[in-house]
Amino acid sequence: MAYVDYQYYSDVYKGSLDEATALKLLEEASDEVDKLTYGRIRKKGFDNLTEYQQEMIKKAVCYQADFINKYGEYLNMPIEGYSAGGISLSFSKDNQGAGGIIADKKTLDYLSQTGLTVRRL
């Protein structure tokens, strides 16, 4: 279950993905957000979180969906970087969250504001 529907993605977040692509990636991004929050959202129930936490999670999911769309083919590579001629791509460890999930920096920032990413909870 995605934490964000297409209406929120397009009307509030102002995302640019078409509906079919967005729905697929919002579902994938929601799964990654679950991993980044150690499954606490599903455990507590999204509707049981504060409005502030829900809003931060929705923003995080949207940013992560766009990040997956942009870098998806590179995220699942079994290597840390890629180089071809004069072009090089590598992912910073700053963009890595729980479970080795590589995420948009804004995704991680929004989730950190929810209090659900702290390991000691």
C-alpha positions in Angstrom: 0.0 0.0 0.0 1.4 3.4 -1.0 1.3 6.2 1.5 0.6 8.7 -1.3 -2.1 8.6 -4.0 -1.7 10.1 -7.5 -3.9 13.1 -6.6 -1.5 14.1 -3.8 1.5 13.5 -6.0 0.3 15.6 -8.9 -1.8 18.3 -7.1 0.1 18.9 -3.8 3.7 17.8 -4.5 3.4 18.9 -8.2 5.1 15.8 -9.5 5.6 15.4 -13.2 5.3 11.6 -13.7 2.4 10.1 -15.6 -0.2 8.4 -13.5 0.8 4.8 -14.3 4.5 5.4 -13.6 3.8 7.4 -10.5 1.5 4.8 -9.0 4.1 2.1 -9.5 7.0 4.2 -8.1 4.9 5.6 -5.2 4.3 2.0 -4.1 8.0 1.2 -4.4 9.0 4.4 -2.6 6.5 3.6 0.2 8.2 0.2 0.7 11.6 1.8 0.9 10.3 4.4 3.4 9.1 1.4 5.5 12.6 0.0 5.4 14.1 3.4 6.3 11.7 3.7 9.3 12.3 0.1 10.5 8.7 -0.8 9.7 7.3 1.5 12.4 4.8 3.2 10.1 3.0 -0.1 9.3 3.3 -1.2 12.9 1.7 1.9 14.4 -0.6 2.4 11.4 -0.3 5.4 9.2 -3.6 6.8 10.4 -2.4 6.6 14.0 0.5 8.9 13.3 0.3 12.7 13.9 -0.7 14.9 11.0 2.8 16.3 10.9 4.3 12.8 10.7 1.9 11.8 7.9 2.7 14.9 5.9 6.5 14.4 6.2 6.1 10.8 5.2 4.0 11.8 2.1 6.7 14.3 1.1 9.4 11.7 1.6 7.6 9.2 -0.5 7.1 11.7 -3.4 10.8 12.7 -3.4 11.8 9.0 -3.2 9.5 8.1 -6.2 11.1 10.9 -8.3 14.6 9.7 -7.1 13.8 6.1 -8.2 12.5 7.3 -11.5 15.7 9.3 -12.1 18.3 6.9 -10.8 16.5 3.6 -10.6 18.6 1.7 -13.1 21.7 2.6 -11.1 20.3 2.0 -7.6 20.1 -1.8 -8.0 23.6 -2.2 -9.4 25.9 -4.4 -7.4 28.6 -1.8 -7.6 29.0 1.5 -5.8 29.9 3.6 -8.8 29.9 3.6 -12.6 32.3 5.2 -15.0 32.3 5.4 -18.8 34.8 7.6 -20.5 34.8 11.0 -18.9 31.4 10.4 -17.1 31.4 9.0 -13.6 28.5 8.2 -11.2 28.7 7.1 -7.6 26.3 7.3 -4.7 27.4 9.1 -1.5 27.1 7.2 1.7 25.2 10.3 3.0 22.3 9.1 0.8 22.2 5.6 2.4 19.7 4.9 5.1 18.6 1.8 7.1 18.9 -1.5 5.3 21.3 0.0 2.7 18.5 1.9 1.0 19.9 4.7 -1.2 17.5 7.6 -0.9 17.2 11.2 -2.0 18.6 13.5 0.7 15.3 15.2 1.0 13.6 11.9 1.6 16.0 11.2 4.5 15.6 14.7 5.9 11.8 14.5 5.9 11.8 11.1 7.5 14.2 12.2 10.2 11.7 14.8 11.3 9.1 12.1 12.0 11.1 10.5 14.8 10.6 7.1 13.2 14.2 6.6 11.9 16.0 6.5 15.2 17.4 3.0 15.8 17.0 3.0 19.6 13.2 3.2 19.5 
